[in-house]
């Protein structure tokens, strides 16, 4: 990966989700979560801004200058206050009054008896203060503008990293992860991270710098008053830390619960018709109530606990303000400080506690955003398929001979599925795989496609171990039609052409005619330009399957895999497809997974699988004559029809 794509590289390995996927409209699903601590997650999130470090440096510089100017403002305003105070007192004293006869509180403070307020000087100081605040505000606005662009580019990279990561994850990750939970991480959590960065980064930076600048000014004016003001800092930190410790776990639980609720909603809406058919609406509603109530509980706790920070900080700040006012008044009465200095110090006290209060008020948002970032980082840290070169130098498959050599495989190490399996599919042969559900039929083709890698043994195509062939190169030689149709939002023409980018219009139409898509497409409103959505709701199940078969035809693969490809079409269409697929299978090796034995009568080799092992193999006629497992399957499907 490029340097840019490595910005969210793991600082701590997070295991991929474990446990069952929880499928179906009644299914639940929970992805295991190991929450990282707040500090590493926050630092990793900020590290994602590294590609924009020059812009981020500019933001820091602008904020520093803005904060310095803002911190100078009260001191300048204090000078104006001193001018007014001196003029007010001096105007009420007889001219020429010696300093020894002046009130103790104003001795040594520049009071000139007989001279009133110099409004010209006061006006000049006020204009200087106004200019300082205007420039500081403009710099702060500019810093916010630059920071906004930095944050949005950072989130854009995060989204791109997630998108790239999804394409590098093995199929097993998606088998273990509920779809709604994964979508929640990709959408809700990233959006929450974006809002958090946008609303907190500028304020946090400005608040921290303000505390430092104001502290320096407070020490300059009066170390004693600064010491009094600083008493509130450790108290505030202890209060904030205690509250954050309690609320952080609740925010992590909140976003985990959000993912679970989304998973349930996605599953129940996807299976809405099934829920209605089996009358399980009440159970679905109860499951929703349970998830919703759980989300309510943790969200309420998270917001309530974190919401305690603001009033606690305000209480501490008000106590601090009273202490500063009392001690400051005593210092003024003794002549140790001027009224303007105390006024400036009181303003600094507010400026000092305000950023602490601001940080405290953002803790709930900050913790929520970091909790979401942890969930995104878990996805980015999940174990992925090994990186492969685009071209290994291995020649593309030509003959299409597929050999399984003592292959063993299991999804769960404690439950072996395929053990010591060997078979050879000769070039140009049609190999049918039949057997009961769970026998391992689809697993065989998943291994050929390298959706999973074998635990032992090897699989070769034309004598080349597929483990030595990059997955993209291997899959580019294979055409596959699944039982579950998949269409994307676009025209029927686009869905067919998806099989081979750059195919000509005539090639697309030829594939459509060969698979009888052309037969029904002219009855649609816009023909081949008819737009279908991702569920293909404006097409029948059989029509959707025909479009996917046409897509496979267009790829012209060296190896063809049909996994119950005709299960959704009617009997008449199935017969037509048999002829079309027979032409497609010419001169190429084909694997056909079928439950309807009528579709594989003409296969060159039929493999009968039970419990991950091949128990019989041969032609249709030979296997019927053997009167074994295949004959029993055949009898179970056709005995009733023959009896009728």
ABEGO torsion letter per residue (X at the ends): XBAAAAAABBABBBBBBBEBAGBEAABBBBBBBBBBBAAAAAAAAAAAAAAAAAAAAAAAAAAAAAAAAAAAAAAAAAAAAAAAAAAAAAAABBBGBBAAABBAAABGAGBBBGBBBBAAAAAAAAAAAAAAAAAAAAAAAAAAAAAAAAAAAAAAAAAAAAAAAAAABBAAAAAABBAAAAAAAAAAAAAAAAAAAAAAAAAAAAAAAAAAAAAAAAAAABAAAAAAAAAAAAAAAAAAAAAAAAAAAAAAAAAAAAAAAAAAAAAAAAAAAAAAAAGAAAAAAAAAAAAAAAAAAAAAAAAAAAAAAAAAAAAAAAAAAAAAAAAAAAAAAAGABBAAAAAAAAAAAAAAAAAAAAAAAAAAAAAAAAAAAAAAAAAAABBBBBBBBABAGBBBBAAGBBBBBGBBBBABAABBABBGBBBBBBBGBBBBBBEBBGAGAAAAAAAAAGABBBABEBBBBGGBBAAABBAAAAAAABBBBBABBBBBBEBAAAAAAAABBGBBAAAAAAAAAAAGAAAAAAABAAEAABBBBAAGAABBAAAAAAAAAAAAAAAGBABBBBBGAAAABBAAAAAAAAAAAAAAABGBBBBBBBABAAAAAABABBBBBBGGBBABBEBAAAAAAAGBAAAAAAAAAAAAAAAX
